[in-house]
Each structure stands twice: as structure tokens, then as C-alpha cells.
Amino acid sequence: MTATLAPPPAPSAEPPRRPVLRRWRWLLLGGALPFVLVALARSTRFAEGDTYWQVTTGAEILQRGTTWLVEDDSWDAAGTPWHPNSWLYDVLVERAWALGGWAGLGWWTVLTVSAVGLAVALVGRGLGASTPVLTVVSTVAVVPLVVWLSARPQTVSYALVVLVVGLAARVLGARGVARPAAGCLALVALTALWVNLHLAALGGPAAVGAGAGLALLAGPGRALLRDRSTLPAALAALARAGAVVAGVGLGCLLSPLGTGILAAAGHTAGASVELIDEWAPLWRAKGYLVLTWAVALVSLLVLVAAWGRSARTGGTPSWLPYWVGATAALVVGGLTAARFSPMALLVALPAVAAVVPLLRPVRLPWLVSRLALALPVAVGVAVLSVAVTELPQFGRPGPLFPSAATVAAVPDGCRVLNEYDEGGLLTLLRGADGVLVSADGRNDVYGMDTLVWTEQLMRGHDGALAALEEHGVGCLLLEPDRPLVAQAVAAGWRVTARDDVRVLLVAR
């Protein structure tokens, strides 16, 4: 018995070399690297005034053991009952402050902003997007998102809306009974966590419902029109979609507000739409808000184009109609309130990265392989330059806030008329000394009438100084060019501190 052996293949002249990108891909953090770099920069240029009142609110919740509070940090809204719309976030940020002070707030910012990128990367990879493409898409998208990413509960909402939409998509596509049931329970738990961190969780049912509805129409609904025998399958798909949407909706009810969540959200919206930039409808929003919405719209159009092209070849991903619907719901929401625009863009990102192969130009692999390293490097150099130069200010108030010396110069027990965004900082640093503020960013607590009245005082309307005396206000901490400052100086108020952005005056 003989056997013939085939000659071994000739060794290649050179061993195959792994592409540079593949060897260094782990540095891209699965596509989350652009968000991590932005997180480092945002933690050294701290510009979010709401964080400071959230720290004191978290401390009050822990002290009182309830989320039903009564306002006692201001002189013009004292005694107003209120419920924070981000109570769990407030408690967590207070713990960060208690454990690390300013540095704790800085690291909290790094953690929460990075979580947004990790959520995008996790969901994107689940949809089949490659790490290089995710990195390139995220680097481009992060440009209009920079202003939205900071130490505030909205940032946590950006991560959770991506996770909730992504988990709902997986449940809709799961087979059998046990996995969808477990997925629905996970949706309830995840949405419950979200709604306690931030009331923006109410955007979840809208996005998931729109996505599930479009997926039903494009899949089982269309099949039913062609073949009535598919009715049982269509009904099963309808039941599953209903269970998914119900799970997200049920999670929204699992907070101290219970069924009062809609009334609370309506109250916040009503108190914010005329005052807060991100609550403004698109037609009167500022430029950066419009830019975010426009990029979200472009992302939606990319998904629609990918759906159309894949439909012609018969290779439409099963999740694509759902993702188009979820993104479209948030884009439409951005027309009425700009705050939904970053949600729309972030929800679209994983899907956009996943459908790039469906729209692939000839040179795309070559382009992506280079941009996936070049863009993060460029962003990283810019961001790290900012972070290194501002490292001594890690987690501390940025240059738009009054200096520590100015805040320290406020007399104990003084009632202060201050600019809208800095009352939280005053309360955090001087509240224990009896200092009371006129506003701190909680427009839903103060109300439109009070905020308009204090703004008129700052503009020096007739009788402003007399009104301040009537309310026992003995300190002004305002921008130097406020008309009231000149009036107070002329009336004998003393300038006791001054910095680059604020002047402190004390009544004689």
C-alpha cells in the first residue's frame, strides 16, 4: 500500500504582516475613544452650573431620606415644595463630591461622558459595525455634541437612550419565549434606572414605540398584505412589540413620582421653554442647537438611503427599519425641543456605522483605515493640549464662574442677587454660612414670574434698589456691566470683591 504526499506549499518570501490598525485597534476602545478624549477636556473646563445645586440636593435627599423637598436655599422661592427630576443622579454626584471634592466632580465627568461613547460602541458592535468605522463616525459626530456633554444628568440620558433602544431592538429580534421575556424584564429594569437618574427617560417609549411600529409595518405588516396566511406570525410580532413598548413604559413609572411623572415632565417643560436654550423649538434655537439637529437629520437620511439600497438587493438588515423609526421619532422631537437632537444623533450613530458597508465607495476601506487613526489623533492632540494646560483646574469651576476669592468675600447670612447659573456654586460653598441666592438654574422651582422679576432688577428698572431693600437683599454678585451695578455704586453700595467676570457689592 503506497501513499503519495502532496508537496508542502512553498513558504512565502515574507511572513504576512498584521495591519497597523489591527495591532493598535484596542487603543480605539471599540470606537469610544473620541468620547473619552472629550470627557478629559470637559472635566478640566467645568462649565455646568447645575452640577453644584445637584450636589446640595443630593446631600439633602440623603439627610432627609425623601425626594419630596422644600426649597430653602433661596430668598425669593423659599418654602416652595419641589421634586428633583434627577434625584438618583443628584445623590451619585453628591457622593463624588463627598469622596473627592473638585477632583471627584472631575472624575465623575470623565466617567459619565465616557459612558456615552461606550454605549455607542457596545450597541454599534452588536449591530456589526467595525471598530475603525465606529471611531471615524464618532469623531465626526462628537464635534456638535461637545457642548452637550458635561457633568449633568442629560449626559447619563444620552448613554441610556442608546442602550434602551439597542436592547429593545435585540428583544424584538430574539427567538423563542424565554429570551424575549427576559429581555422585556431587562428593559423594565434599565428604564427604571434611567427614569430615576433623569426624567428624560420619557423619550424612551417614544423612540422604541416608533421604531417597533415601523418595523412591524415594514416586516410582518407588508408580508400580511401579500399573504394572509402570515396572520399568526404578524400577531405574534405585534404582541412582542407591544410587550417591548409596555416594558419601557412600565419602567418609566417605577420612580417616586409614579404616575405623576407626566405631570412633572409637563411642569418642567412649561417652565423651561421660554427660558432655557435647549428647550426652545428649532425655529428659534441658537446655532449650535440647529447644527446638532441638522447632523442628526443627515444621520437619519443615511439610514434611509441604506434601507433603500439594501431593499433593492434584498439584503436589508432586520433591525434597520426599527432604527430608522426610533431615530426619526427623536429627530421630530428635536423640532419642538432642541434637547432631543443629541439623543437622535447618538441613537443614529451605531446604526450609521453599521450600514456604512451598504453604502461603501470603492476607496472606503483605505480611507477608513487611515481616518480611524488620524482623526482620533488630531482630536486627541487638541483635547489633551486643553486638558494638560487646565490640569490644575481639574473639576473646578470654569472661567465663566466667579472666583473662589469672590465667593468667599460674600458676608455670612447675606441675601444675594446673583446671575442665573451661579447660585448653585454659592449654595455649595456658602450655604452653610446662611447665604441665600436669587436663582441657581432650577427654573421649575423659581417659576417664570420670579426669574423675570429678578432679571428686571438686574437691569435696574425703576425702584430696583428699593425692592432689594424691601426683601432684605444686601449683596449683589453680578456681571460688571449690569445697570443695577452702577445704580448701587451711586447709592453708596461698597465694591468688596471683583474678578474677571463678576463684581461683588455689599449694601452700606
Buried (B, 14 or more C-beta within 10 A) or exposed (E): EEEEEEEEEEEEEEEEEEEEBEEEBEEBBBBBBBBBBBBBBBBBBBBBBBBBBBBBBBBBBEEEEEBEBEBEBBBBBEEBEBBBBBBBBBBBBBBBBEEBEBBBBBBBBBBBBBBBBBBBBBBBBBBEBBBBBBBBBBBBBBBBBBBBBBBBBBBBBBBBBBBBBBBBBBBBBBEEEEEBBEBBEBBBEBBBBBBBBBBBBBBBBBBBBBBBBBBBEBBBBEBBEEEEEBEEBBEEBBEBBEBBBBBBBBBBBBBBBEEEBEEBBEBBBEBBBEBBBBBBEBEEBEEBBBBBBBBBBEBBBBBBEBBEBBEEEEEBBEBBBBBBBBBBBBBBBBBBBBBBBBBBBBBBBBBBBBBBBBEEEEEBBEEBBBBBBEBBEEBBEEBEEBBEEBEEBBBBBBEBBBBEEBBEBBBEEBBBBBBBBBBBBBBBBBBEEEBBBBBBBBBBBBBBEBBEBBBBBBEBBEEBBEBBEEBEBBBBBBEEEBBBBEBBBEEEBEBBBBBEBBBBBBBE
